[in-house]
Amino acid sequence: MTLGEVRNQKKAQFVESQVESLAREFSNFEITQDQIDAWRTLCEWLHDASQNVPKEYDSIGCFFEFQPPMKSERSDLMLVGDRELLVIEAKTGQAHKISQARKQALNYAFQIYSSLEVGSERLVIPIVLQENKFKGNKLSPTAISDLSYQRHDVAVISASELATHIQNMTAPSKGLETSGISC
């Protein structure tokens, strides 16, 4: 799915169809109401962001619950542009520890960085996305480069800032090549 496909759907339609698709995809697992609510919130945030970026970003790839081959963990959302790949761990309102959320985002980013061609071809940027601004450290999202990158280096952004960070990506000049990426 591309950001343009997200943008071109009505919000309610996109959210419900995506949540239904994720529920079908993970039907072999126990899916709680909390998980459904988290998917719904993340879809709303992405749709809102898609409405606030120029159309030149429409071909950015959007992958929910992305799981690299031979790995058991999944990032909540991965956004793939020409030069950058945002690995997003979303915290949708439940109480959470920032240090744990950063650790999750960093682990997912390292898995993608080290195991996929797309991760070695682009800057892999881990981000924690949450509803409200983080009152602590004000880091800008930064690409990982090696194992010296630490979890405290992972930026925490609010849902209202997602569009800005998408616009900081390099918009794909043509259709995104997604070989090596599957959901």
N, C-alpha and C positions, 0 to 999 in steps of 0.2 A: 504494500500500500504506500502511496506517496502522500506528501503533505497536501498537494493539490486535491487529491481524492478526499482527504479529510475535509478540506475547506469547502468543497463543492457539495457536501451533504448538509442537510439541516442538522443542527446540533443533536436534537433528540433522536433522529433517525440514525446518525452515526454512532452515538453512544449505545443505543440499544442493540444495533446490529453487531457492533464490535464486542460488546459484553456477551451476547449470544454466541458469537463465533468462538470467543475464548472459552466459554463454558463447554461448548461442544468439543473443542480441542483438548481440554483437560478433563473430560467426563470420566476418565478412568481413575481420577483422583477425587478425594473428598473436597468438595468446594463449599466453603462456608459462606454465609451471608456477608461476613466481613470482607471476604475476598471479592465477592461480586460488587460490594460497595466501593472497594478500593479500585477495581477496574473501571467502574462507572466514573468515579472522581477523576482518575487519570485521563480517561477519554474526554471528559469535559474540559480539563486543563489543556489537553492537546488541541482540541477543537477551538477553544478560545484563542490559543496562541496562533493557530493557522489563520485566523481572521485578521490578525494584526501584523502579518508579514507580507512583503510584496510578492507578487505572483512569480517572480524570478526564483523563488525558493520552492515552488510547487513540486519539483521533481526530487526533493529530499525524501529518502526512503524512511518509512516508519515501521518498526518491527516491535510488536508487543511480546513480552515473555520470551525473549530471545535466549536460546540455549545453544552454546557452542557444541560441536560434536565431541563426544566422549566426556562431557562434563555433566554434572547433575544439577547445577544451579542455573537460574535464569535471571537476566536483568529485566526490570519492569518494562523498560522502553529503550529502544536503540534508534537514534536518528543518524542517517548516513548521508553525508554530502560528498562533494568532490574530493575534499582534502581532510575533512574532519569526520569523526564518528563520536557522537555523544552517547555515553552509556549512563542511563538514568535509573536511579533507585528512588522510587516515589514513596513518600510517607504522607498518607492521605488523611491525617487527622487523629489517628490513634497515637497515644503517648509513645514516644520512642526516644532512644538515646542517640544523639547526634554522632557520637563516636562509633556506635555500632552501625548506623546507617552509612557513615563514611567508609567503614571497613567493608560492608557489603558492596557498595559501589566500586571501590577499588579492586576487590576480588574479581568482580564481573569484568571490569575493564582489563585487568591483567590476563584473564582467561581469553578474552577476545584478542588482545594485543599479541599474545604468545601462541595462539592456536589457529588463527585464521589469516589467510592472505589479506583479506580486507583490513585486518587490524595492523598489518605491517605496512600497508600502502597508505594509510591515513593516520592523522593524529588522533589518538584515542583519549577521550576526555571524560573522566568520571564526574558525575554530578549527583548530588542529593537534591531532590525536588520536594518541596513541602508547601503547604498552603500559605503560610505567613513568612515574612522576612525573618532571617536568622539574626538575632541580636548580637551574636558572638563575632567571630572572625569574619572579615569581609574579603574573602579570597575571590579572585576571578577564576573561572574554570580554566584549568591548565592541563595540557596533554601529558600523559605519562611517557616516560622515556626508558626507564629501566627500573630495577628493583629498589632503587634508592627513593623512589616516590613513596611518600608515607600517607597514611589515611588522613592525617590532619591537614594534608595538602588538598584534599577533595573539597571543592566549593559546595556550599549549600545555598540554593536559590529558592525564591518563592515562585508560586505558580504564575503570578503576574509578571515575572521577569523572564519566563520561558521564551516568549517571542523575541525579546532582545538577544538572547543567547543563540536562538536559531539564526537570527540575522547576522550574527558574528561568524557563522559558518560560511564556507565558500559554496555558493549556490551551484548545483550541477549545471553545466552548460548544455548538456543533452540529457537524454534518458539515463537514469542511474544504472550502471552495470551491477547487478546483484548476484552474479555468479559467485558461488562460495558462501552465500548467505541464504539461509532458509529458516523458516519459522516453525 
